[in-house]
Amino acid sequence: MSSTELEHLIKMINQIADNIAIGESDDVATAKLADHLKRFWARSMKEQIFNYANSDGEKLQPVAKKALTLLQSE
């Protein structure tokens, strides 16, 4: 995985987190983001972002981190 790919995934997940549940609670936003990732992101994309979240995750928004944790627990 190149750092450019990872940066793109980080940017994408944060943008989705910003827009997927505007005005909703963090719990609703987390659930909607997790569902979006589950339905629309390829396995390879999810694996890359999971690895990043588990090793560092510094650039991920809180809702994105929560959504990834939710997905990993399923």
N, C-alpha and C positions, 0 to 999 in steps of 0.2 A: 504494500500500500504506500503510495506516495503521500508526502505531507500535503500536497496540493489537493489530492482526493479527500483526505481527512478534513482539511480546512473547509472544503466545499460541503461536506456532510455536516460539520458543526454549524456552518452558516445556515444551511437548509433547515436543520432541526430547530434552531433558535428562531428562525423566521416563522416556521410553522407554529411553534409554541406562542409566538407573539400574536398570531392571527387566528388560530383555530377556535379559540373560545373567548373572544373579547367580551369583557364584562362578566364573565363567569367566575366562579370560585376556583381556587387552585385544584381542588379535587375533580371538578368537572373538566377543567382544561387538561389535567393529567390523563384522565380517562379517554378524552377525545384524541389527544395526541398519541397515546399508546395504541388506540384503535387504528388511527391513520397509519402509523408505522407498521403495524401488523398487516394491514391490508395492502399498502402501496409500496413499501420499501422491500427491495430484494434482500434475500438472506445475507448476501455478501455485504450489503450496505449496513444492515443491522449488526452483523458481526464486527465490522470495523468500528462502529460507534459504541457498541458494548465494550469492546476492548479499550477504547479511549476512555470511556466513562469509568471503567474499573481501574484503570492505571493512573489517570490524572483527572480528567473531566473538568478542569478549571474553567474552560471557556463555555461550558454548557450552562444555560439558564436553569434555575431551580425546577421549573415545571418539566423541562426536558430530562433532567436527572431523575425526577420522580417517575416520569413515564417509562424511562428505560428500566428502572428498578421494577416497576409494575410488570413490564413485559418479560423480564428475566424470571420473575416469580411464577409465571404461567406455565 
